[in-house]
Amino acid sequence: MESICPIDSRCANEIAALLSPPSPLQVQEYYHKLLSRRNCSSIIVKQDGNFGKGVYAAVDFNEEELVLKDQMLVGVQHSSNKIDCFVCSSCFCFIGSVELQIGRRLYLQELGASGSHGCDMSDSSNTSKYNHDTDSSDGEDNSYEKKEDGDGECSFGGSEAKVHLPEGVVQSLMNGHMRLPYSKEFSMPPAVPCPGGCGESFYCSTSCAEADWESCHSLICTGEWSDTARREALLKFIKHANETNDIFLLAAKAISSTILRYHKLKERCLLEKGKHDKSHLSNHCDLTILSEAWRPIAMGHKRRWWDCIALPDDISSSDEVAFRMQIRDLAFESLQLLTTAIFDRECEPLFSLEIYGHIIGMFEQNNLDLVVASPVEDYFLYIDDLTYPEKEKAEEITRPILDALGEDYSICCQGTAFFPLQSCMNHSCCPNAKAFKREEDRDGQATIIALRSIRKGEEITISYVDEDHPYEERQASLADYGFKCRCPKCVEEQP
Ligand SMILES: C[S@@+](CC[C@H](N)C(=O)[O-])C[C@H]1O[C@@H](n2cnc3c(N)ncnc32)[C@H](O)[C@@H]1O
């Protein structure tokens, strides 16, 4: 039976207003302000009428030059990756120490939390279609590079069964009693716990902790500070997301940040009007303020999740309607749990299925993989590069640890994020730029690099798919985005 969300009909007018596409003028103003706030004058965003918004060069760029570093609007580390990588919940840089990263991972793996928070819909609901390439001297993704020693054997991270370390060693790594040789060369900021005490979120600095708290975490923190009913409801919502699709956690962040922005804007508005006496505050939704709070999300290109999600290969077209209905039901299940946890009467339209579906659909159509290279990998590569006798001495200590980590030693931080500027970049099968993490890019920002020289005024394009694939395959992949590509390469190769 079709899931019915009563808020959809109750708030139909407000929902229609929130989902109406922004005018070209609103687009221009919003991105102009965003770019000025970031002191970025080398690109502009405008709506040219062909494919909606696009990003254009405001200066000339040379080949390999940095075009853009884009700070995410919202991002999450994949649930399954949280065991392997201990990162700041705001900027996603690695925190703690090499020893803590390793000890924590081995401890959690030992506990049986083996990263199998099964994502039932993983094939069909991948919300990060665009990937970040990573830097390496040979142009390959160095996150997974294995090194070979003199006699051609893989010198570490082999596929053999993992060797267990004594519990005492794991504990000593975690609590800092055991120091690994040369680990000081790979220092990381100490972990700052969440101010709400949830024990789930940690940060690289108090400023990151405060920024996350202010922007969204204060509403979705499961720490002792929040009342029991709310905490239990949040925990149910999080469990459901971990068991089905962690994109729901990202949607919860988007909704929380909109609610918090709404209340801040309302407060400011009342102060400006001189109404300091809070007893006069109405608890009705002020649509003008809600639309302003929603603006960063309103700007993203979006369709409903269950309408735009690609049909998985194993679902026949005769089952398509049932499949889309299943996705809609799943979203409704998640939304009901979130509503129980953080419902806000003044922001009621945000808890409609229509809005929830569009937020997830926006992630589906725009998100970029969140990738941060691991300093643990760098550490073992460093040890491997040492020469006799330092290498032998160090390896006496590091070898059993590497054997315990197995081939997972190099796992990087992985997640998905929405980037306000990168998501305005249109696709081309002969792109002039690409998302590419350089050696120095060690946080969750998106990095866009010029693939060739780009002239002022040219549109900056990236490829959403592997542009080296044959024409038919590219078009099939791009069908997931709901468009047929008409870039020069496709026009030329069209049969
Ligand atoms: C990530 S968004 C890019 C920004 C988008 N133009 C906007 O207005 O926000 C992706 C969407 O832009 C449009 N688009 C991007 N590249 C395109 C292309 N080469 N041909 C047709 N449509 C394209 C499609 O609607 C696609 O789903």
Residues whose N, C-alpha, C, O or C-beta is under 5 A from the ligand:
A	BS01	LIG	F51 G52 K53 M299 H301 Q365 N366 S423 C424 M425 N426 H427 S428 Y481 F483 K484 C485 R486
